[in-house]
Amino acid sequence: MYQTERQRIPIKFRHKEERVPESLFSLCLRYVAQNLDTLCTETPDGYTLHDGLALPSEICEPFIASYQSNGGEVFDRFAHLFVDVTKTNLRSVNISNASITDDGLEYLLCHDLYELTLTNCMNLTHKTYINIFKHAVNLRSLTIGPNVQITPFNKLQDSTLSLDDLPSRIYKKAPNLRHFVLRAIAESPFTSDNIFLGVMLDKLTQLRFLDLSYCLGVGNLHYLCKLTNLHTLILFDVPHLQNNEAIINICSLKSLVVLDISQTDTFPEQGTFKDENKILSLIVKCLPNLMSLDISGTNLAGKGTAEQSMNESLSGRKSDIPGLECRVDNPLEFLGLYHTQHNACRRHDIPAKIISGDANEEQIFNAAASCMDKPKLLQNILNDLYHLLRYDQCTQIDQALDIVLEALTRYVKEKLIQISGSATLFYIVKNKDRPLLLNDITVKRRIITTLLTGMDFHNYDETMMRNGCLTLCQLRIPQDVMFEFKRLVQMLLHIVSTSDHEGFVQRIGIYLLNSVACQVNNKQKNELGDAGAIKKMMAIIKDRLHRRVCDDVLEVAWSTMWNVTDEAPKNCKRFLDGNGMKYFLGCLTTFPDKNELMRNMMGLLGNVAEVSELRCRLMQGHFIKVFSDLLFSTQDGIEVSYNAAGVIAHLASDGQRSWIIKAPSRYKVLERMTKAIQNWNLDADRNINYRSFEPILQLAQVRHTPQCAHWAAWALANLTKVYPEKYCSIVIAEGGLKIMSELLEEHSQLQNNQPGVIHSLAQTVIDQCLMYMKNTIDEARSQ
């Protein structure tokens, strides 16, 4: 039996290592990466280090990594920063998703690198391949990944090269090269065997690691036979390995310890071998040092029917994989069985210590760890992991998070991986163990940054946007996302303006945007306005008015503008400049009975009225009549009436001369406002949020129009009485007690009824604040 001996591949992705506070060095690197002018000057040729600066490899290499991870793209002008090898030093370079060309890369190659990795650099040509081997004296590891078409055959037909020229033209000595990854090269245009591979590998006999994943037209692999030192051979998704000659040539590599011949269903019948049991038996018998074998996606595990053993096992063990019978007493360290035919991973007696498959959580984790460089399989593995999490069958949430973050970080451009990974991430963040994960600020930030990066790249995919927004909803908004504030805002504004107007994505996007807007500071509110928040909200309102639809999206659009205009005069002006009053009157007329809508609109106009230089634009007869009519509205409790009175109070605070309209008259409007205030219940609960009372306290100091002070005193009395813990401290901090005391002195001398009301309200504010102060002192003493 082997089931009790199972092990798991350790998950050692960088996200696990990052679960500590960022070092000062990392923070500095990120700052410099985002502000290149601190380090260099931009010249006509590209970036150049400031005079007097020199950077060792210990800074250069992590700087390039930080630059890319923070959204920077490596292009020629950036690479020029490293052109002077006396001032910069590079040993290892990893470039991905970049627009760099042959000329730019040569700036880096001049450092005689020890390691070079290129992935998704589509502007490079065969010239780069030649340049690499011109500077290969120190090169130990070379990775030419997907979408890097630099091998000579990619340009052979369009150049003056001929087959006779290949050996002398493309080969330069690389005496120290041990690790070589060459992925997705095209078929030879001349023969069924890839001549380029043969020519190249014939000279690299010192190789220990060779990865030819996705390569086409590899032929019978006869050119591998000279690689007598080869330790690891990866042939993932290489077609036509069913060729018996190819298997025989692989079997000649007696030094092999790791062999990967796993497949996907890219080509018909790919991975289906004739005499599969004999082929697998041949492989393991001919490779005596083999300890890791991946046959995922093939039929090499057989049908599970044990065959008659030629040699009796010393231990009496059996193998449910017929071709591995000879390894029952010497089990493999690793065996890849993910998506093998006939569900091989679910069999009982498997001679391997670590197994990848989809039978259980352990096998899925192993599959993810072993297939991180195989995006075609990784997408399916993430789907398996998704189902484990969705049905609460995953016991190692921590490890699942590491796998998902690594997959999403590596494969930003792979839409299906981003969709599967973001859906899986939602259930990780939503999991009952989420406090253990989300208490770690580094982990939380990594989740948010990774998610936003994927959403940025696939911002027109509704499923990706939905997954991302749902995951963000599980976090504390906006506290958790403030470090990515600008990027989040741009993403949410994109969502609300481009998504289906009746769709779930727009709805959840606008809710998130409003959650951000209601809790940020004034600087960030102005940034929201600069990013187009007011314009985008009014576009939504215009659409709903045109279709005569009042839904939660319309209400939240007005709520978002209410929040964005709070103590933000610039945004208030944007509202008016964008025909905001036209949309206000349109919604008032079209949807007169919508309480939430009315409250949000009047709250917004209250913010506009607080801006002295904008009040003249509200001083129009039809606007004032609407505000006056709403004074006795009972919609949403007192909120609509309260906000209408607030608008009128601010307009009246500019004095008689500023009331430039004849009708309705100032006297009648103020008289109606006084009656409305007297009808309000001072103990009423409120659906409003203040962060400052400065505009209200300014109204309390208006002497020429007592009605302004009346509204202000009522507002403060109500809020300090109903919510003393929240609002008394604001009154005290902003000098409200002194202003209320002045009201007491002035109105105690007057005889008519109205000043008496103001006197009473001011006294209530003072009493509430004094009681709050006493309770605070008593609590402090008791501790």
N, C-alpha and C positions, 0 to 999 in steps of 0.2 A: 504494500500500500504506500502511496506517495502523498495522499491528501494531508496527512498530519505534518509533513515536512515543508509545506509551502512557505515561500518567502515573498517579499514585496520589493520592487525596485525603489530605492529611496528617492523621494521627490526633493531635488536640490536646485530648484530654479531660483533665480535671483530674488524673487519676491519674498521668499522665506528669509533670505539674508537681510532684506531691507527692513525688517520689522524692528528696527531700532530708530531712535531719532536721527534725523539727517545730520551728518557731521558738518562742521563749519566749512571744511574743504568742499563738500558737495554743494552747500548753499552758495558758496562763492563761485564755483564752476557754473552753476545754473544762472546766476546773475550775469556773469560775463558772457555766457552763451546767448542770453537774451538781450545783451547790451554790448555788442561787439566793439563799439567805439571806445569802451574802457580799455581795450587791449590793442586795438589796431586802427589804422587809418585806411580809408578806401581811396585807392589810386586808380588811374586809368587801366592798369593791368590787373587790379584786384586788391584784396586786403593785404596790408603790410604791417608788421609789428611796429609799435611805437619805438622810437629811438631809445636805445639803452636797455631794451627788454630782450631776454633770452629764456626759452622755455624748455626744460628737460622732458624726456619721454614720460616721466611720472605725472606731468601736467598735460602735455600735448594729447596723449591718448585718451584719458578720461574727459578732456575738454571736447574732443570730437564726439565722443559717445554722448555727453551731456547735451551738446548742440543738437544732435539728431533726435534724442529722446524728448527734447523740448520743442519739437516741431521744425527745427532748422533743416534745410535741404542742402546737401553738399553739392556745390556747383563749382565751376572753374575759378571764379573770383574768390570764393572761400578757400579753395585748395591752395591758392597763391599765397596764403598766409604762411605756408610751410615750405616755400620755395628755397629759402636760405637755410641750408643744412647746418650752418655754423650757429644759427640762433634758435633753431627748433630741432627736435630729435624725435623720430618715430621708429618704433620697432614693430608694432602691431596695429593694423588698420582694418576697421570693419565698416564698410559703407553699404547702405541699403536705401532703396527708394529714392535714388538721386539722379540729377540731370547732368552729372559730371561727364566730360568728354575725354577723349584720349589725351589731349594736351593737359587738362587739369589733373588727371590721374598721374601723369608723369612727374608732376611736382612732388607727389607723395612717394612715387617709386624711387626717386633719387636718393631716398634715405636708406636704400638697400635693406628693405624690410625683412623681418623674420617671419611675420604672419600677415596674410592678406585675405580678406573675405569681401566678395562683391556679390550683391543680391539686388535684383530689380534695378539695374543701371542700364537703361535701354539705349543710351547715346554712345556707348562704347563700341568700338569696332575691332577688327582683327589686328589693328595696329597696337592696341593695348596688349594683346597676347604676346606680340613680339617684344614690346617694351618690358613686360613683366620679366621675361627671361634674359633681357639685357641687364637687369638689376637683381638677378636671382642668386647671387653668390652666398647670401646668408639665409635665403628663403627655406623655411622648414615646413610651413603649412600654407597651402593655397586652396581657396574655396571659390569656385566660379559657379554661382548659384543660378536659379531660374531667371530668365529675362536678362541674361548677360551674354549676348551673342558675339563673343570675341574669338571663337576658334576659327582658324583659317578657312574652313569649308563654308562658313557663313558668308564669306565674301569671294570665295574662290572663282565662282562663275563670272563675277563682275570685275575681276582684276587680271593682271598679267601673269599671275602665278599659274604654273602647270604642275602636274603630278611629279614630274622630275625635279621640280624646284623645292618641293615640300620639305624633305629632310634638312637641307641646308638653310632654308629660309625661315622655318618656324621653330627650329630647335636651338636653344642656347643652354649651356650647362647649368644645372641646378643641383650641385653635388650634395646639398644638405636636405633636399626636399624629402620629407618622410610622410606627410599627410596631404593627400590630394583629393579634392572633391570637384567633380566636373559633371554638372547636371544638365539634362535636357538639351544635348547637342543633337543636331539634325542627322539624318541618314547621309551616308556618302553618296555624292551624285554620280559616282563611277561604278562601284561594285557593291555587292551585298555585304561585304566586310568593310567596316569603317577604317579606311587606310590611315586617316589621321590618328586614330587611337593607336593603331599598330606602330606607326612611326614614333609617336610621342612616348608611349610606354616602353618601347624597346630601349630607350635611353634612361629610363627612371627605375632601374632595377633595385635601387635602395629603398623603394617605397615600403612603408609598413601599413599604411591605411589608404584605401582607394574606394571612392564612392562614385559610381556611374549611374545613379538613379535617373530614371526617365530618358536615358540616352537611347536613340533609335539606331537601328542598323548596326548593332555591335557584332553581328556575325557569330562565328563559333568560338569567339574569345580565345583563339589560339595565342594571341599576343600576350596573354596573362601568364603563360607558362614560364617566362623568364623572371617573373617577380617572385623569386624564391624566398624572399624575406617577408612576404606579405602576411600580416597578422589579421587584418580586417578587410573584408570585401563586401560592399553594399551594392546590390543590383536591384533595388526596389523599382518595381514597375517597368523593368526592362523587358521588352517583348521578345518572344520566340526563344525563351530559355528551354522550351520543351525539346529543342534540338539536342539530340543525344551527344553530338560532338561538343556542344557548349558545356553540358554537364561533365563530360569526361575531362575537358580542359580545366574546369573548376576543381575537379577531384585530383588533379595533378599538383595542386598547391598544398603540399603537405604541412606547411607552416601555419595554415589558417587556423585561427582560434574563434573568429567571429565571421559568420556568413549570413547574409540577408538576401533571400531571393523571393521576398514577399511581393504580392501582386494586388492590383485592383481590377475592376471590370472594365478598364478603359477600352480594351480590344476584345472582340468575341473569342471565346475559348481561352483567353489569357489565363494562365495559372492552372490549366488542366493538362496533366501529364499522362502519357500512356504508360502502363505498368508502374503506377505511382509508388506502390510499396517497394518494388525493386529499386526504383530510382532513389528513394530516400535512404534505403538500406545501403546502397552503393556510396552515397555521399558520406554517411557517418562512418562507414568502414574505411573509406579511403582517406578520411581526414582525421587522423588519430588524436590531434590536439584540439579538435573542435569542442567548444564549451558553450557557444551561443549560436542558436540557429533560429531564423525567422522564416516561416513558411506560410505566413498569414495570406489569406486570399487564394490559396492553392488547394489542390486535392491530394497533396503529398501525404497527409495524415491518414489517407485511406478511408475505408468505410467503417472501421471500428471492429472488424471481424478478425480475431486473432488467428494467425496462421501457425501451422505445426512448427515448433522450434527445432532447428538443426542442432543447437547446443543448449544443454540444460543450464539454466541460471543457477549459480552457486547459492543464491539466497532464496530461490524458489519464486522470485517475483516474476510478474508478467507485464506486458505492455499492451494497452488498448490501441496503441498506434503501431501497427505491424512493422513499419520500416525502422522503428527505433528499438526493436527487440534486443539488439546487441548492446544497448546502453542501459539496460535495466539495473545493472550493478555499478554503473558509472554514469549517473544521471547528468544531463546537461545542466549548466548553471541557469540558462535561459532558453525558453522555447516560445516562439511567437506563433499563436494559433488564432489570431483575431480573424473572424469571418472565413475560417477554413471551411471547406465543404464537409457536409455530414456532421456539423456541430462537434468537431473534434475536441474543442476546449471543454466540453461538458462530460467528457469521459472520465473514468475513475482512475485507472492506472496509467499515468503519464510520466515517463522517466525524465523529469526536469524539476529543478528546485523552484524556479520562477516561471510562471506561465502568463502570457497575455491572451486575453480573449474577452468574451462578453457574458460569461456565465455568472459572474458575481462582482461585487465591488472591488475586490482585490485584483481580479483579472483586468477590469476596466482601467484601474489606476496603472497597472503595469503596461497596458496597451498605450495609454496616454503618454507615459514616460518614455516608452520605446519608440513611439511614432510621432514625436514632436517635430521631427524633420520631414514628416510625410503628410502634407495638408489634405491630400485626398482621403486618407484614412482617418485623419484627426477629426474631420467634420463628423463622421459617423460615431467616433468615440465620444465626442462632445454630446451628441444626441443621446447616447447610452447613459452618460453621466447626468444629463438633464432628467431622464426618466427616473433615475435613482433618487435624485433630489426632490423631484416633484411629488413622488409618492413616499417621501420621508424614509427612504431605505439606505441613505448614505450616512455612515457613522463617522467618517473622517472629513468633516466640513473644511477643516484647515487645509488638508491636502487637496481637496477638490478646488478650493479657491486658487491655490498655487498653479494648478494645471490650467484652469480657465484663464487666469491673468497672463500666463506665459503664452498660451495659444493666441489670445487676442492681441498681445503685444507683437508677436512675431508675424502675424498674418493680417495686418491692417487692411490690405487690399482684397483679401479673400472674403467676399460678401457672405457666403454660406457659413464660413467659420465664425464671422462676426455675429451673424444672426443666431446660430446655435449657441455660441459662447455667451452672448448677452442674455439670452433666455435662461441659460444655466446660472449665470451670475445673479439674475433676479431671485431665483430660489435659494441661492446661497445667502444673499443679503436678507432675505425674508425668513430664513430658517430660525428655529427656536434658539439656536446657539449664537445668533447674531450679536448679542452683547459682548461675547468673548472676542469676536472679530472686530466689531466696530468701536470698541473702546480703545483700540490701537489706532492712533491718528495716522501713522504711516501707512497702515493697511488701507484705511478708509480713503486716504488721498490717492493711493495707487488705484483703487477701484474706480474712483471718479475720473481720474485722468485717463485711464485706459478706456473707459466707457465713452467719454467725450471724444477721444481720438477716433474710435470706430464710428461714432455717430457723425463726426465731421466728414469722414471719407465717404460714407454711404448715406448722405443726408437727404436723398430723394427716395429712399426705400422705407415704405410705411412700416414694415415689420421691424426693421432696425430701430426706427424712431420710437415705436411703441415699446419695444423691449427696454430701450434706454430710459425713457421717461418713467416707466413702471419701476425700474430699479432705483432711479433717483427719488421717487416718492417714498421709498423705504428709509431714506436718510433724513436728517434734520435739515430742513431748508429754511433759511439760506446758510445757517452756521457752517455746515459741513462743506459747502461748496464755494465759500468766499475766495479761497485761494485760486479758483478757476472762474472767477466772477465774469470777466469779459467774454470768455469762450462760451460759458453756459448761456449768457444772455443772447449772444449771437445765434446760438443753436436754437434756443426757445423761440426767438423772433422768427427765425427761418421756418420753424415748425408751424407756428400759428398763421403764417402768411402763405404757405405753400401746400399745407395738408388739405385733404378733402373737407369742405366746409361743413359737412354733416358727420364727419368722422370722429372716432374716438381719439385719434392722435392729436388733432387740433384741440380737443376738449382738455385732455390731460396736459398738453403743452401750455395752454393759457392759464390753467390752474397753478402749474409750477411757476410760471412767470409772475403771477400775482403774489404767490407766496414769497418770492424773492423781493418783489417791489415793496411789500408792506413792512419789511424789517431792515432795509438797508439805510445807510446814512445819506445825507444830502448830496455829497459828492457822487456817490454811486447812483443816486436818482438822476442826476444830470447826465451821467454816463449812459443810463438807460435811455434817456431822451436823445442823446447824441447817436445812439445805436438805432434809433428809429422807432422806439416803443410807441410813442403817441401816434405816429403816422400809421403804424401797423394796426393799432387798436381801432383807429377811425376807419380803416379799410374794412375791418370786420363789421363795424357798426353800419357802414354804408351798405355792405352786402346784406345784412339782416334786415335793414329798412327796405331795401329794394325787394326782397323776398317776403317782407312782412312776417318775419319769424322772430319771436322773442323766446330765446332759450337761455340756458345757463351760460353759454359762451358769450352772448351779448351782455348779460349782466356782469360777468367777470371782466369783460373788456372795459366797461365803465369803472369797475372796481379797481382795475389795474391803473387806469388813468388817474383815479382818485388818489391812489397811493403814490404814483410817480410825481404828481403835482404838489404833494404835501411839502410846504416850505421849499419849493423849487420854482421860483418865478420864471426861470427860463423855459421850463416845461409848460407852465401855465400859458405863456405867450405862444408856445407851439400849438397848444390846444386851440386858442382863439384864431391863430393864423391859419389853421387847418380846417376852418369852417366848423369848429366844435359847437358853436351855439346853434348852427343850422341843424346839426345832428341831434342836439339836445331837444330842440322844439319838435323835430321829426319823431323822436322816440316818445316824447310827451303826448303828442297827438295820436300816434299809431298804437301805443301800448299804455293807455292812461291808468290802467288798474294793476300794473305790475309793481308791487311794493318794493321788492329788492332793487329793481331797476331804478325806481324813483329815488330811493335813498342814496344809491351810488352816484347818480347824476347830480343830486343836490350837494352831496359831500364834495364832489369835484368842484362845483361852482363856488362852494365856500372857500376852497383853496385859492381859486382865481380872485375872489373878492378880497382876499387878504393882501394882494399885491397892489400897492397904491397906484402905480403907474398904469395898471391895466383896468382899474375900476371905471374909468371914463368909457371904456368900450362896452361895459355892461349897462351904462346909463342910457338906455333906450326904452321908450314907452312900452313896447310890447314885451320886453324882457321884465321890466319892473312889474307890469300887470300880472305876469305869470308868477313871479315871486310872491306878490301880494296875495294872489288867489291861493297859493300853496300854504299860506300861514295857518290856515285852519284845516289842513289836510290831516287825516287820521291814519294815513298809510304808514305801515311799519312803526306803529306806536307813535312817538312824538318825533321821530328822526327827520322826516321830510319837513314838518313844520319848523323844527329846531334849526335845520340847515337853511331854510328859506329866511328865517329871522336873522340868522347869522350873516347871510349875504346882504340883507337890507341894512343891518347895523353897520357893516363896514362901509357900504355906500353912503349912509347918512353921516358917518364919522368925518367925511371930508367937508362938511358944512353946507349951509344953505346955498351958497353960490355954485357949488358943484352939482346941485340938483337942477340940471339944465332943461328938464322936460316939464311940460305943463300938466300932463296927465299920465298916470295918476299923481295927485299932489303929494308932496312930501308929508304934509300934516296928516292926511288921511292914511297913508301907508304906515306911518309911525304909530298912529292911533290903533290901527289894526294889529300891529306887532305887539303893542302893550297888552291888548286884550288876549292875544294868542298866548303870550308868556304866562299870563295869570291863569290860563286854563291848564297849564302843564302840571303834572304831579312831580313834586320835588323829590320823591322817593322812587321815581321810575328807573328801572334797569335800562342800560344803554347798550346800543350796538355800534360803538364808536371807539376809536383808539387815538389818544393824544400822546405825543412824545414831548411836547413843549406847549406852554400856555402863553407864550410871548404875544401872539396876536390878540388873544382874549384880554390879557392884562393891559394892552395898549388901548383897547376899547373901554376898559374900566376907568381910564384916565381922561376920557373925553368929557369935557364940562359943558360944551355948548349944546349937546344933545343928550339929555339924561337917559333916553331910551337905549342908547348904546351901552352905557354902564349897567342898565337894568338887565339886558341880555347877558352881558359878561358876568355879572354877579350871580345870576341864576345858574349859568353854566358851571361856574366854579363851585357853587353851593351844592348843586346836584352831584357832581363828580366826587367831591371830597366827602360827601355824606354817604353815598352808595358804595364808593370804592376808595376808602381812606388809605388803605395800604399802598395803593397804586399811585394816587394822585396828590396826597397831602405833601409828600416830599418834593414834588415838582413845584407846587405853589410856594413852598418855603424857599427852595433853592433859587427861584427866579424872582424873589422879592415880592411875592404876592401879599404877604401879611402887611407890609408897609402900605401897599396900595389900597388894601381893604380897610385899613385903619383910617386912611385919608377919606375914603368914602363914608365911613361912620361919622367922622367929624363934620363933614360938609352936609350930609343929609339929615343929621340929627337936628339941625337948626331950621329946617324947612317944615312947613305945616301941612301941605297937601298930602294926599294918600300915597302917591307914587314914590316920593322919596322915602316914605316909611317902609315901603316894600324893599327898596334897594338897601336901606339900613339893615333890615332884618336878614336879607340874603348875605350881606357882607359880614354880619356878625356870625352867621352860620359857618361861613368859610373859616373865620378866625377860630371859632370854638372847635371845629373839627381838626384843624391843624395843631392847636394847642393840645388837644386830647391825644393826637397821634404822637406828638413829641413826648408827652408824659409816658405813654405806653411804651415807647421805644426805650426811654431811659430806664423804666422799671424792668423791662425784659433784660436789658444789659446788666443791671445790678444783680438780677436773680441767677445769672449764669456763672 
